[in-house]
């Protein structure tokens, strides 16, 4: 029987760029089945300021350093 996932905790805590806070391979945010609600701590450290920056990175309009991940 598959594990039932509470999508709300994932959309509140996980990041499409930095992964699932809980380590799940089937995280709905990481699989892009649900949108994250906030940037994560790692995003902040990489210079990502908001969800618009994340969308820009995903679309290729904003580039990240290949060595450190900073924008």
N, C-alpha and C positions, 0 to 999 in steps of 0.2 A: 504494500500500500504506500503510495507516494506521501511525502511529508507535506502537510498543509502549511503554507507560508502566509504570514500576516504582511500583506503588501505595504501597509502604512508604516511599519517600522523601517522597511527598506527605503521607501521614498523619502523618509525623514533623515536617514543616516548614511545611506550608501551613495556611491558616486560612480557614474558611468566611466569616468577616466581613471579613478584610483581604486575601484573595486568595492566588493561587498564588505561591509564592516563586520559581518558575522561569518565570513568565509564560505558562504554557500556558492556553489557553482551554478545554481539555478536562480540566482538573485534576479528579480524582475527588472531592477534598474540596470544592472550590468548587461542583461539580455535585451535591453531597450523595449521591454514590454510595459514599463511604467516609468514616468518621468520623475526625476529626483526633484525635491522641493527646495533644497538649499545647496550651496557649495559646501564641500567638506573642509576639514582642517588642512589636508594636504593641498587642496586647491588654493587656499589662502597663502600657503607657503610658496606655491609656484607662481604667485602673482595673479591668479585668476580671481576676479572681483565679484562676478555674478554669473547667473545661468546663461546670460547672453554670451559671455566669454566662452563658456563650455560649448554652446551651439556653434560658435565661430570656429573653435578647435575641431569639433566633429565634422564640420563642413569643409575644413581646409582653409578657411579665410583667415584664421589666426594660427600662426606657426609657433611651436614650442621648441626650445633648445633640445637638440638630440642627445646632449650629454646630461643636462640637469633637469629638463622638463619645464623650466621656467618660461613664461611667455614674455 
